[in-house]
Amino acid sequence: MAFQSHARQMALTLIWVLLLAFFFAEIEIVVEGPAGWAANLPTWRIEQHWLLDVFWGGRAMTGYHAWVFPFIALFFHFPLFFMHHWSWRAEARVLACIMVFWIAEDFLWFVLNPAFGLTRFHPAAVHWHKHWFWHAPADYWIFAGCAIVLFAVSHRQRVLLST
């Protein structure tokens, strides 16, 4: 019975995150057009820095992304603040949702963008994703693995996490 409840909750959570990713991908398509990673936006850019390789997958840091990433993180944390409820389990679930959101949003940007589509979803056409593995940016696989672990942790019994 508890498994069905967790599975249903998980499915609804993932559907909601994918819906959010769909809408945000559409917003970014309108904003960025065919030039991904804010290439044509009137914003500052840091193209080369060793920290970009460590934390940003080698991609440029832009003013656009400097504001969008914390906005999305705050957006996903809003229910915890609104409900006056924070726990390590809730935080793990929020972080997992953020990771799934960014994977889905980024992929949907390519799929839905008339200038790209799946045919141009490869390293030669997507120069801002520097590291690829098994036909996708390495970030997708890293975030997916982390999200699975975080979702599993968020659904563990309280007894296991309190010790």
TIPA-238691 format. One record per residue: x, y, z of N, C-alpha, C in turn; residue number from 1. Coordinates in steps of 0.2 Angstrom, whole numbers. Layout:
N
SEDO  n.c1  n.c2  n.c3 ca.c1 ca.c2 ca.c3  c.c1  c.c2  c.c3 seq
SEDO     X     Y     Z     X     Y     Z     X     Y     Z NUM
...
This chain:
163
SEDO  n.c1  n.c2  n.c3 ca.c1 ca.c2 ca.c3  c.c1  c.c2  c.c3 seq
SEDO     4    -6     0     0     0     0     4     6     0   1
SEDO     9     6     4    14    12     5    18    13    -2   2
SEDO    20     8    -5    23     8   -11    19    11   -17   3
SEDO    13     9   -17     8    12   -22     7    20   -21   4
SEDO     7    22   -15     6    29   -13    12    33   -15   5
SEDO    18    30   -14    25    33   -16    25    33   -23   6
SEDO    23    28   -26    24    27   -34    19    33   -37   7
SEDO    13    33   -34     8    38   -37    11    45   -36   8
SEDO    13    46   -30    16    53   -28    22    55   -33   9
SEDO    26    50   -34    32    51   -38    30    52   -45  10
SEDO    25    48   -48    23    49   -55    20    56   -56  11
SEDO    16    58   -51    13    65   -51    18    71   -51  12
SEDO    23    70   -46    28    74   -46    32    75   -52  13
SEDO    34    69   -55    38    70   -62    34    73   -67  14
SEDO    27    71   -68    23    74   -73    23    82   -72  15
SEDO    22    84   -66    22    91   -64    29    95   -66  16
SEDO    34    91   -65    41    94   -66    42    94   -74  17
SEDO    40    89   -77    40    89   -85    36    95   -88  18
SEDO    30    96   -85    26   101   -87    29   108   -86  19
SEDO    32   109   -81    36   115   -79    41   116   -84  20
SEDO    45   110   -86    50   111   -90    48   112   -97  21
SEDO    42   109   -99    40   111  -106    38   118  -107  22
SEDO    35   121  -102    33   129  -102    40   133  -102  23
SEDO    44   131   -98    50   135   -98    55   134  -104  24
SEDO    55   128  -107    58   127  -113    55   132  -119  25
SEDO    48   132  -119    45   136  -124    47   144  -123  26
SEDO    47   146  -116    49   153  -115    56   154  -118  27
SEDO    61   149  -116    68   150  -118    68   150  -126  28
SEDO    64   146  -129    64   146  -137    62   153  -139  29
SEDO    57   156  -136    55   163  -138    60   168  -137  30
SEDO    64   167  -131    69   172  -129    75   171  -133  31
SEDO    78   165  -134    84   164  -137    84   163  -144  32
SEDO    78   160  -147    77   159  -154    82   153  -156  33
SEDO    85   154  -161    90   148  -164    97   148  -160  34
SEDO    98   153  -157   105   154  -154   105   152  -146  35
SEDO   107   146  -145   106   143  -138   112   146  -134  36
SEDO   111   145  -127   115   147  -122   116   154  -122  37
SEDO   110   158  -123   110   165  -123   115   169  -127  38
SEDO   117   165  -133   122   168  -138   121   175  -140  39
SEDO   115   176  -142   113   183  -145   109   187  -140  40
SEDO   109   186  -134   106   190  -129   110   196  -127  41
SEDO   107   201  -125   112   207  -123   113   206  -115  42
SEDO   118   202  -114   120   200  -107   128   199  -107  43
SEDO   131   200  -101   138   198  -101   139   191  -101  44
SEDO   145   189  -103   147   182  -103   155   181  -101  45
SEDO   156   176   -97   162   174   -96   164   167   -99  46
SEDO   168   168  -104   169   162  -109   174   157  -106  47
SEDO   179   159  -103   185   155  -100   186   157   -93  48
SEDO   186   151   -89   188   151   -82   188   144   -80  49
SEDO   193   143   -76   194   136   -74   188   133   -70  50
SEDO   185   138   -66   179   136   -62   173   134   -67  51
SEDO   173   137   -73   167   135   -78   168   127   -79  52
SEDO   174   125   -80   175   118   -81   173   113   -76  53
SEDO   174   116   -70   173   112   -64   165   112   -62  54
SEDO   162   118   -62   155   118   -60   150   119   -66  55
SEDO   152   121   -72   147   123   -77   148   119   -83  56
SEDO   152   113   -83   153   109   -89   156   112   -95  57
SEDO   160   117   -93   164   121   -98   160   126  -102  58
SEDO   154   127  -100   150   132  -104   151   139  -101  59
SEDO   149   144  -105   150   151  -103   145   152   -97  60
SEDO   147   157   -93   143   159   -88   140   166   -91  61
SEDO   134   166   -91   131   173   -94   127   176   -88  62
SEDO   125   182   -89   121   186   -85   114   183   -85  63
SEDO   112   181   -90   105   177   -91   105   171   -86  64
SEDO   110   167   -87   110   161   -83   111   162   -76  65
SEDO   115   167   -74   116   169   -67   110   171   -63  66
SEDO   105   173   -67    99   175   -64    93   169   -65  67
SEDO    94   166   -70    89   161   -71    90   155   -67  68
SEDO    96   152   -66    97   147   -61    95   148   -54  69
SEDO    97   153   -51    94   154   -44    87   155   -44  70
SEDO    84   158   -49    76   159   -49    73   152   -49  71
SEDO    75   148   -53    72   141   -54    73   137   -47  72
SEDO    79   138   -44    80   135   -37    75   138   -32  73
SEDO    75   144   -32    70   147   -27    63   145   -29  74
SEDO    61   145   -35    54   143   -37    53   136   -34  75
SEDO    57   131   -35    56   124   -33    56   124   -25  76
SEDO    60   128   -22    60   128   -15    53   132   -12  77
SEDO    50   135   -16    44   139   -13    39   135    -9  78
SEDO    37   129   -11    32   125    -7    35   124     0  79
SEDO    41   123     1    44   122     8    43   128    12  80
SEDO    44   134     9    43   140    13    36   142    14  81
SEDO    32   141     9    25   142     9    22   138    15  82
SEDO    24   131    15    21   127    20    24   126    26  83
SEDO    29   131    27    33   131    33    36   124    35  84
SEDO    38   120    30    41   114    31    47   113    27  85
SEDO    53   111    31    59   110    28    62   104    32  86
SEDO    64    99    28    68    93    31    73    91    26  87
SEDO    77    87    28    82    84    23    79    80    17  88
SEDO    74    76    19    70    73    14    67    77     9  89
SEDO    64    82    11    60    87     7    66    91     2  90
SEDO    71    92     5    77    96     2    79    91    -4  91
SEDO    80    84    -2    83    80    -7    78    79   -13  92
SEDO    71    79   -11    66    79   -17    66    85   -21  93
SEDO    67    91   -18    67    97   -22    74    97   -26  94
SEDO    79    95   -24    85    95   -28    85    90   -34  95
SEDO    81    84   -32    80    80   -38    76    83   -43  96
SEDO    70    86   -41    66    89   -46    69    94   -50  97
SEDO    74    98   -47    77   103   -50    82   100   -56  98
SEDO    85    95   -54    89    91   -59    85    88   -65  99
SEDO    80    85   -63    75    83   -68    73    88   -73 100
SEDO    71    94   -69    68   100   -73    73   102   -78 101
SEDO    80   103   -76    85   105   -81    86   101   -86 102
SEDO    86    94   -85    88    89   -90    82    90   -95 103
SEDO    76    89   -93    70    90   -97    69    96  -101 104
SEDO    70   102   -97    70   108  -101    75   109  -106 105
SEDO    81   107  -105    86   108  -110    85   103  -116 106
SEDO    83    97  -115    81    93  -120    75    95  -124 107
SEDO    70    97  -121    64   100  -124    66   106  -128 108
SEDO    71   110  -126    73   116  -130    75   114  -137 109
SEDO    79   109  -137    81   106  -144    75   103  -148 110
SEDO    71    99  -144    66    95  -148    60   100  -151 111
SEDO    59   105  -147    53   110  -149    56   116  -153 112
SEDO    62   117  -153    65   123  -156    65   122  -164 113
SEDO    61   126  -168    61   125  -175    68   125  -178 114
SEDO    73   128  -175    79   129  -178    84   123  -176 115
SEDO    81   118  -172    85   113  -170    82   106  -172 116
SEDO    78   104  -167    75    97  -168    80    92  -166 117
SEDO    77    85  -166    82    80  -164    87    79  -169 118
SEDO    86    81  -175    92    80  -180    98    84  -179 119
SEDO    97    89  -175   103    93  -174   105    93  -166 120
SEDO   103    88  -163   105    86  -156   111    82  -156 121
SEDO   117    85  -157   123    81  -157   129    86  -156 122
SEDO   134    84  -154   140    89  -152   142    94  -157 123
SEDO   142    92  -164   144    97  -169   139   103  -169 124
SEDO   133   102  -168   128   107  -168   127   111  -162 125
SEDO   128   108  -156   127   110  -150   134   111  -146 126
SEDO   137   117  -148   144   118  -146   145   120  -139 127
SEDO   139   122  -136   140   125  -129   139   119  -124 128
SEDO   137   113  -126   138   107  -122   144   104  -124 129
SEDO   149   104  -120   156   102  -121   157    95  -121 130
SEDO   154    92  -116   155    85  -115   149    80  -116 131
SEDO   150    75  -120   144    71  -122   146    64  -120 132
SEDO   141    60  -119   141    53  -118   135    50  -120 133
SEDO   136    44  -124   130    40  -126   125    45  -129 134
SEDO   126    49  -134   122    53  -138   118    59  -134 135
SEDO   121    60  -128   118    66  -124   123    70  -120 136
SEDO   122    76  -119   127    79  -114   128    75  -108 137
SEDO   134    75  -106   136    71  -100   132    74   -94 138
SEDO   130    80   -93   126    83   -88   120    79   -87 139
SEDO   117    77   -92   110    74   -92   111    67   -88 140
SEDO   117    64   -89   118    57   -86   120    58   -79 141
SEDO   124    63   -77   126    65   -71   120    67   -66 142
SEDO   116    72   -69   110    74   -65   105    69   -65 143
SEDO   104    64   -70    99    59   -69   101    54   -64 144
SEDO   107    52   -63   110    48   -58   109    51   -51 145
SEDO   111    57   -50   110    61   -44   103    61   -42 146
SEDO    98    63   -47    91    63   -46    88    57   -43 147
SEDO    90    51   -46    88    45   -44    90    44   -37 148
SEDO    96    45   -35    98    44   -28    94    48   -23 149
SEDO    93    55   -25    90    60   -21    83    58   -20 150
SEDO    79    56   -26    72    53   -25    72    47   -20 151
SEDO    76    43   -21    76    37   -17    77    39    -9 152
SEDO    82    43    -8    83    46    -1    77    49     1 153
SEDO    74    53    -3    68    57    -1    62    53     1 154
SEDO    62    46    -2    56    42     0    58    37     5 155
SEDO    64    37     8    65    32    13    61    33    19 156
SEDO    61    28    24    57    29    30    61    34    34 157
SEDO    57    38    38    60    43    43    66    40    47 158
SEDO    64    34    50    69    30    54    76    30    51 159
SEDO    76    28    45    83    27    42    87    34    41 160
SEDO    83    39    40    87    46    40    88    49    46 161
SEDO    85    47    51    86    51    58    92    48    62 162
SEDO    94    42    59   100    39    63   106    41    60 163
